Amino acid sequence: PVDVITEEKDFAKYPVMVAPSYQLLDAKLIERWKQYVENGGHLILTSRTGQKDRNGKLWEAQWAEPVYDLIGAKIPFYELLPDSVQGTIKFGNANYKWNNWADVLEANAGTEVWATYTNQYYSGKAAVVHRKSGKGTVTFVGPDTDDGLLEKNVLARVYKEAGIATENFPEGVMIDWRDGFWVGVNYSGNAYNVAVPANAKVLVGSKTLKPADVVVWKD
């Protein structure tokens, strides 16, 4: 289950928080992010974060410099590629492609490099960095991919290292929680067996979720 929140909300209640492409920000928000992480939160930021102030103006400083201390890295430059050119990235044992926008990173001492660019003149430069701060962590994903697989797998690693269990549903199957009820829907063409706990009460449908079907249960 995911909540989409505004800055005014209390961050502390969320064990993981993703702020994608958060281009406009200020010192107050950065400080709140730092406190969130130091108190045990896991923050994921992505490309283009921190480029400008609240008025849409570039900083009178290095590119996106206000977030450097938070992410434990510098962003010396960014890259955009035409549709005919593919950038490549290595994360773990897998390779990924991108050609939209990518922040090229330079990790500070103590910051882990999780992924690197593997072609173009910046081959070997950091693409994804991760650092611990207080009780929590900050992860910065530099590239933006079309298929989202790199971002998905980075998130999976964040959750795994934080000791938070995850599920990996097939495409078209979605499970959500709202107001005390679990809801499963199946937009795929195949039946899917939902892992409903043995002590749960199924209110609508069944554990075998057929195509175009729904199941609702309560723990």
NORNORNOR-V8159 format. One record per helix or strand of 3 or more residues. SS is the DSSP state (hx for helix, st for strand). FROM is the first residue (numbers start at 1). TO is the last residue. If there is no record, write none. Layout:
SS:FROM:TO
SS:FROM:TO
This chain:
hx:11:13
st:16:19
hx:27:38
st:42:46
hx:65:71
st:73:80
st:87:91
st:94:98
st:101:107
st:112:117
st:126:133
st:136:141
hx:149:161
st:173:178
st:181:186
st:201:204
st:214:218
